[in-house]
Amino acid sequence: MYDVVVVGGGHAGIEAAMAAARMNKKTCLITMSLDMVGSMPCNPSVGGPAKGIVVREIDAMGGIMPIAADRTALQFKMLNTTKGPGVWSLRVQSDKIAYKRFMKEALLAQKNLDVIENGAARVLIENQKAVGVECTDGTIIPSKTVIITSGTYMTSNVLRGHTSTKSGPEDQPTIDTLSQSLRDAGIRTFRLKTGTPCRVKMDSIDFSKAEKQPGTNAFLRFSETTKKEDVLPFEKQEICHLIYTTPSTHEIIREHLHDSAMYSGLVKGVGPRYCPSIEDKLVRFSDKPRHQLFLEPESKELDTIYIQGFSTSMPVDVQEKMVHSLPGLENCIIEKYAYAIEYDAIDPLQMKPSLESKIVENLFTAGQVNGTSGYEEAAGQGLMAGANAALKIDGKEPFVLRRDEAYIGVMIDDLSTKGTKEPYRLLTSRAEYRLLLRHDNADQRLLAKAYAIGLVSKGRHDAFRAKMDALDQIREELANTHIRPDERIGRVFASLGYDELKHGTSALELLKRPKVTLKALAPVIGKEYDPELAQEIEIEVKYAGYIEKAKRDAAHLQAMEQKKLPAGLEYKTMENLSLEARQKLDEIRPLTLGQASRISGINPSDIAILAMYVKK
């Protein structure tokens, strides 16, 4: 008898299994192939806008993805640095082979965790409670809780042109019976679609026709535990390249649009809005004369290049023409052809904010099976599902993050409150408190909470406390450092384009000025600070007014979240509520007044009426 059984060894499954095991629960991970755990069947990268901050949040809660991403990165790049810190985001180009190997070793070394190579045929359910998993070979694995992280492997079909092949990603098997066992228990499923581009031989590309895209020349990391010697030095990092589609590319695609699985009627599922196929881009953005594509290396152990932005479901012969119409790829050799994949996903409106099913008790779901896209979104959900399964066994309150606490909180709230009809992708625009949810402060937001429930070790927590003490000391030093108008500060100000300093002031006060940094003030202060700590202080000081306003707004949200809605409220019979509000509230069963206010179709007047019922 296991405490937790996790189905699927993708990014969600890995984090779920390791989180439960860290919380001292006897855990089992079922995967069809141990060599495929942590697979990157699509883009060989981790991070990016919003997603990079999710990886930082996973690190603050003791997850493994940030460490694996750092140790196996081919290139580090900080994005959006010309904008405010609320949208800064780290992205790494990953070595997909090294990443899988790292994850396999981490799973096998994890205490309290067994890894079984098998397929999950169905979830065992008794009296609407999950009690284990039956494998494809008939093996029964009993468990107190079950976490489904099956990604795109449930009843999946690979689509190219006019052909549909029963298969999972990267020629892996698919299982038809798992989603049927969920439907038999009353859980709604729907079809989604995603896709991936061609891979081409690196030595067959003329890179002289492409623009070089190097990484950022600085020590960057996802995990606070990563040291400088753990990552690839900048001079050894790989270079990505940028090219654009040509008029010839567009002509070929338009001529063969009817051959695309997307437009031939073969595809039934809804594809990702924010990562469309190249033919979809041409249809939706017909006014654009060209589209950018990135040529990205997949691994030091492979000689293949990933064409980011060129996903397609065209037939193989058309793909040949399309790829050879691109600059530098006129004579390239295609190693692997692009495809679309359709699969079963679970309606996320049927899950609680803890990621437990509302229909089947002790059943949790995480990752792409919940209707999301992306490795990072999957890993974040997996960690939360693993933690909440462990807490459920102990009879403790679930671990739920608010929208002002984490991007992971924004994502899960969106899914469980609004649902999705297409693969959901995290965007900075989805977070109304994004200035609070920054790359630099993930540990300040989440580490203590994760430590309190057993996700983070004492050693990691002690290191965090030492960091916070160091930040307090720096603030105090800067507040007590008086800077007088003299030649030294005059030279610093002149180099930054400022007039002479007229009156003496504290170093902390000077930091409020644009372009003034602790590095620039070092000759005046007579001391240099750790770059990461210095950056945190600078952001805090320069954006103090905006941050305080965001905190006030968040406090209003917290007040709404503290108003719990009783589980047995009879919404259908509540007078004065709109008909739509009654239907939506009865279906979603929000836990708080705050969650109710975010349901599509619920008006402020409905919330006012609901508040009166709660008060009574």
Secondary structure, 3 states (H helix, E strand, C coil): CEEEEEECCCHHHHHHHHHHHHCCCCEEEEECCHHHCCCCCCCCEEECCCHHHHHHHHHHCCCCHHHHHHHCEEEEEEECCCCCHHHCEEEEEECHHHHHHHHHHHHHHCCCEEEEECCEEEEEEECCEEEEEEECCCCEEEEEEEEECCCCCECCEEEECCEEEECCHHHCCCECHHHHHHHHCCCCEEEEEEEECCEEEHHHCCHHHCEEECCCCCCCCCCCCCCHHHCCCHHHCCCEEEEECCHHHHHHHHHCHHHCCCCCCCCCCECCCCCCCHHHHHHHCCCCCCCEEEEEECCCCCCEEEEECCCCCCCHHHHHHHHHCCCCCCCCCEEECCEEEEEEEECHHHECCCCEECCCECEEECCHHHCECCHHHHHHHHHHHHHHHHHHHCCCCCCCCCCCCCHHHHHHHHHHHHCCCCCECCCHHHCCCCCCCCCCCHHHHHHHHHHHCCCCCHHHHHHHHHHHHHHHHHHHHHHHCEECCCHHHHHHHHHHCCCCCCCCEEHHHHCCCCCCCHHHHHHHHCCCCCHHHHHHHHHHHHCHHHHHHHHHHHHHHHHHHCCECCCCCCHHHCCCCCHHHHHHHHHHCCCEHHHHHCCCCCCHHHHHHHHHHHHC
